[in-house]
Amino acid sequence: MDSGKSGSGGFSGLAGWLVRPAGWQAWAVLGVVLGAAALRIAYRVPDGGMDNAIVVRAADAWLDGRSPYADRHFLYLPGAVLAAVPQAMFPQVGRVLVPVGVVGALACGWACALRIHGVALRSRFAVLGLLGLVLGFAPFVHLVELGNWTVASAVALPVALLCVCRGRWAVAGAVIGAAVAVKPLLVPVLLLFVFARKWRALGVAVLLPVVVSVLAALVLPDPGAFFTRTLPFLLRGEDRFVRLYEASPAAVLPRVGVPAVAASLVSVVGGVVGVWCAWRRWRAPGPWVVGVGPEVRLGAGGSQAGRMVEAGRVVETAAALMLAAFLVSRPSYDHYLLVVLPLLLAGALRASSVARGPWFWVALVPQVPGFVWVGVEVLPRRAFKDAFTLCVLAGVVFWWCAAVGRRRGPCRGLPGPAPSRCIDERLRRGQGLPPLDPAVGAPRLVLKRRTG
């Protein structure tokens, strides 16, 4: 690693080239591609997408005095009904604003993922990474086409994790809570607050959607239908149309002759293993610390470092929790992966990154637009490809989290908060820094960010 390379931020080789500022030509290409992705859907789809239309119909039903949950495909909390009212009152607005908003939100989520890993937003990696997601990952376009409100979770999780890395747990809880109030996809991330014992932030994340849902339910004609119709539908997953697109093992394995009970057991076991691996990853802080600015300053008490958390630790723990939930969830769709994939991909410049492994990319191959898997290329059967991507990606992340947990257990016997105590000793030796002495305390030093 050559930290003296101008404009490379300490990266070398290909990584050093990627972190340098992108030219205006690259930004122009990115703008054209993103604009085309949004405007093509606006031209083809009059209601902002099939999934967005479901939520708008629910808002229409409420405006007409009917129950939004009469439509069993409306799988959202009551807060989503009120959030969709503007579209129901001005239906032509959604035709353009929904696809443009989805693309913009996904781009915002990518930007926050980059900042979590300390990558500049004007870098070549920022441009090429987003281009790769648009052009090389089919679920990106699927999400824009459907207008699914999963996009709220896709932007909320990176924002929340960025707040966590900067020590703003209460703000992160508010962001997660706001996303859950619209769609409860990020509920598994609440375990991150449990792992960190951030009970106040957990309370914010739980109370916010509860309050919003209760207040919204007070104005709905039949709020109990969520528990009598929607929740049983989610637990059983008996809708034939939805089952064709579900990617969880519990939905896919029965289609190839596996008993439903055994398939459900596989999903549950996978989910439990994922949560355990996430816990192992959280207990094994990585060596790479995110701070405010190009350096991380550690005082004698580690006060500033105590307000920071390692980027890899946070991202990989959250990704493992979400992937564990996707294995069990009914339904579980391909575009759910956009909640975790940008977070993992944004860390690819780090040497100690799960995205550096070959199986990470093998998992994504079936999602390349135009990829044909013999016998699976028919649209109603693409769930097999989605299940392959989900299961392999989950396996890679789980294995990585467990492996990191075996290599670096929690630091014991050193003073100060965990982020200041668990700085990797190899990084300290490489920069000629003295080891931490439990009897004396952390020396005052300036520690360069580990990159490359």
N, C-alpha and C positions, 0 to 999 in steps of 0.2 A: 504494500500500500504506500503510495506516494502522496502524502498530504500536501505537497508543495505544488502540485499540478494546478495551473491557473484555470479557474472555471470548472474544475472537475469535482470540487468539494471533497477531495480526499479519495475519490474513486479512481481506478486505473483501468486500462484496457477498454473493453466494450462498455462497461458500466460508466467509465469516465466520459466516454463520448455521449452516452445517453443522458447524462445529467447536465450537459451543457445546454445553453439556451437554443430553442428551436427557431429557425428562420421564419419569415413571414409567409413563405410559400407553404410550409407545413401547416401553419395555422389556417391558411386559406383553404387547403385541401380538407382539413378537419371541419371547418365551417360548412363547406359545401356538402360533405358527407352527412353531417348531423342535420343540416337543413333539409336535405333530400329525404332522409329517413323520416323526418316529422311530416313534411309536406306531402309525401307520397301517401301516407296514411290519412292525412286530412282530406286528400282528394278522393280516396277510395272508400273511406268509412265515414258515413254521415253522422254517426252518433258518438264518435270518439272511441270506438272499440266495443266489442261484445261484452266484456266484463264490466267496463264502465257503464254500459247501458243497463246492466242489472242493478247497479246501485242507483242510477237515475230513475229507473222504474220504481224502485222502492221509495224514493223521495216523492215521486208522482203519486204513489199509492197513499202516502201519508198526507199529502196535500188534499187528496180526495176523501180523506177520512177513513181509508182502509188500512189494514195491517201490512207493513212492509215485509213481514216474515211469511206472508201467504205464498211468496215465491221461494221455494226451497233452495234455489240457487243463490239467494241472498245470504251470505255467510259472514256478515259483518256485525259489529256491535251497534247499538242504537245511535252512537255518535256519528257514524258514517251517514245515517239518514239525513241528519241536519247538515252535514258537510256537503251533501249532494244537492241540497235545495237550490242553490244558485243555478246549477245546470238544468234542473227541472223547470225553473222559471224562465230561463233563457236558453232553450235547447240548441240554438245555432252557435252559441258560444263554445260548446264542447267540441265541435267539429275541428276547430283549429287549436284551441287552447289545450285540449287534453294531450294530443300527440306532442305538441311543442313543450308542454309542461313535463311530460314523462321524459323526453330526451334531456331537457334541462336539468331535471332532478337527478337523472342517472349521471350526467356530467358533473353535477355538484357532489354527488357521492364519491365519484372517482377523485375529484380534487381533494376532498377531505381525507380519503384513503392515502393519497400521496403525502399530505401534510403529516399524517400519523407516522409515516416512515421517513419523514424528513426530506422528501424529494421536492424540489422547486416546481411550482406550477407552470413556469415558462420553459421547462426542460423538454428535450426531445422525447424523453420517456413519457412525459405527461401526454404529449400529442400522439405518439405512436401507440401507447397503451390503450388510449380511448379509441383510436382508429381500429386497433385489433379487436376490441370488444364489439364495436359496431359491425365490422366487416367479417370477423372471424368467429363470432359466438352467436349462433342462431337465436338463443333465448332473448338476446337484447332486442332484436326486431320483433320477436313474438310479444314481448311485453309492451312495446309501443303499439303494435297492431291491436292488442286486446284492450289496452288502456286499463290494465289491472291495477288496483290500488296497492298492490305489493310494492309499487314504486315508493310509497311513503316509508316503508321499512328499509328499502334499498338506500335511501338517502339518510334516514334517521340513525341507522346503526353506525355508519362512519362518523357522523357528526357526534354521536354520543361517545364513541370510543376515542375520538380526538379530545373531547372534554375530559375523559378519564385519564388520558395520557398527560394532560395538563393539570391534573389534580382536582378538576371541577366535577366531583361526583354528583353533587346535588343537581347541577345543570344537566348532566348526562341522564340522571333519573327522570328529569322533566321531559327530556327529548324522547326517551324510550316510552314514557307514559303517554305522551301525546300521540306517538305512532300506534301504540296499543289501543288507544281510544278509538282510532279509525279502523284498524284491523289488527287482531291479536297475534300477529305473526311473530313478534319479537318477545313474547312471553318467556321463552327459554333463556333469554339473556339476563333475566332477573337473577338467575343463579350466579352470574358474575358478581353482583352486589353481595350475594350471600358468601361467596368465596372470599371476597375482600372485606367482609364484615362492615360494610357501609350501610348501616341500618337506616339512617336518616334518608340517604339517597334511595334506598329500596322502598321506604315508605312513600316518598314522592312518586316513584315509578308505579307503585300500586294504587295509591289513592287518586292520582290524577285520572286514569281511565275509569275508575269506579265512580268518582263524582260525576264525570262527564256522562257516563252511561246511565246513571240514576236520573240525572236531570233530563237527559234526552228521553228516557223511558217514561217519564211523567207526562210527556206530551204525545206519546204514541198510543194508539187505540188498543193494542194488544201486546204489550211488552213481554209478557210471559211466553209468547210464542217462540222466543229465542231458545227457551229451555225445553219446550214441548215439541218443537219442530226442527229447528236448526241444529241444536246440539245433538239430538239422536241421529240426524242425518250425517253429521261430521263423524260420529263414533262408528256408525255402521258402514258408511260409504257405499250405499246400495244403489246409487244412481248409475244406470248403465252408460249414459253419455259421459259422465264425469270419469267413470272407471277407465274409459279408453285412454285417458290422458294422464292418469295418476302414475307417478314414478316410484312410489314407495314399494319395497319388497312385498308388503302385505297385499298390495293391489296387483302387482305384476306376476308374482310366482303362481297364484292360482290359475292364471291364464295359460300356464305351461304344464298344468296337471298337479301342482303341489297342493296338498290339502290346505284349506283356508286357515285352520288352526296352526299348522306348522309354519305357514307364511307369516302369520301374525306374531308367532313366537320369535321368528328370525328378526323381524322388525324391532320387537321390544328388546331383545338381547343386544342388537346393534345400537339401539338408543342408549341402553344402560352402559354399554362399553364406552360409547362416546362421551357420556357425562363423566365417567371415571377418568378417561384420558384428559378431559378438560380440567378436571380437578388436579391431576398430576402436573399438567402444564402450568397451572396457576401457582402451584407450590414450588416450581422450579424457575425462578426469574432468569431471563436470558441476559446476555452481556450488553445488549444494545439499549441505551437509554435515550429517550426523547426529551429534549429540553426546549426552552424558549431561546432561540438564537443558535449560533453555530457551536456553542460550547455548553457543557454541563459543568457547573461549578458546585463542588462539594465542600461545605463548611465543616467545622469540627462536629457539629451536631447533625449534619446532613439535612438541614432544614429545607433548602430548595430541592434537593434530590428527593426528599420525602414527599414533595408535591408532584412527583413525576413517576410514571410507571413505564416499564419497558414496552416498546411498541410490539415486538414479536410476541411477548407474553400475553398482552391484552388481545391482540388480533387473533392469535391462534386459539386462545381459550374461548373467545366468543364464537369463532368459526366452528370449533368442535361442538359447542352447545347447539348451535343452529343446525348443523348437519345431523346431529343426533336426533333433533326434533323432526327433521325432514324425513328421516328413515321411518319414523313412527307415524307421522302426520297423515291423516286422511281428510282432504286430498293433499297431494304433494306434486307440484308441477315443475316443469323445467325452468320457468322464469324465477322460481324461488332462489335458484343458485346465484342470481344477481345480487342477493343480499350479502353473500360471503365472498364470491369470487373476486370482485374488484379489490377487496381488502387484502386478500392473499396475493393477488397479482401485483399490487403496488409495492410489496416488499421484495420483489424478485431481484432487486439490485443488491440486497444483502447476501453475503456469502452464507450466513446461517438462516436460510429461508426455505420453507417447505416448497415454494414455487421453483426452486432450483432442481428438484428431483424429477427424473424422467417420467415416473408414473403420474405425477401431477398433470403433465401434458397429455399422456396417454388417455387419461380420464376425459379430457376435453375434445378428443378427436371426433367422436360421434356428433358433436355439436357444431362442427364446421359446416357452414352453408354449402349445400351441394353434395355433402358426403352421403354415399349410398351404402347402406348395410344390407347385403343380400337377404331378402326375406323379411326385412324390417322397414323398408323404405316407404311403405304405404302409411299415409298420415295417421289413421286411427291406431296404427301399431308402433308409432314412434315412441310410445311410452317405454318400450324395451331399450331403446337407445338412451332415453333419459334416465332410466333406472341404472343402466351401466355407468353413466357419468356420475350419478349421485352416489352409488355404492363404492365405486373406485375412488372418487374424490374423498368421500368420508373415510374410507379405509386409509388413504394416504395421510390425511390430517390426523386421524386417531393414532396411527403408528408414529407419526412425527412427535405428537404431544407426549406419548408414552416414552419414546426414546429420549427426548429432552429431559423428561422427569427422571429417567434412570441415570443420565449423565450428570445432572446438576440438581441435587436435592436442595431443600431450603437451607439457607445459611443460618448457622447457629453460633451463638457466643460472640457475635460482633455487635457493637453498639449502633444505635441510630435506626431509622426506618428501613424497611426491607429494600427499597430501591437503592439506598446509599450503601447498604451492607453487602449486597449481592452483585457488585461489579465483578465481572469475570477477571480472575487473576492473570489469565494469559494476556488480556488487554493491558493490565497494569505493568506486567513484566515487559511487554513489547514497547511500552513508552518509558521504560526506566523508572517507574514509580515504585515507591516502597509498599510492601504489603500492609494491610490493615492489622493493627495490633489491638486485640480486645482489651488489653490492660490500659492502653493509652488513649484509644479512640481514633477516629478517622483523621488523618492529617489534612491540613488545608491545602488543596491543590486544584488545578484546573485540568479537567479530563476531556480530551478531544473525543468527539463522537466517533464511534466505531462505524466505519463505512467500508463497503466493498467486501 
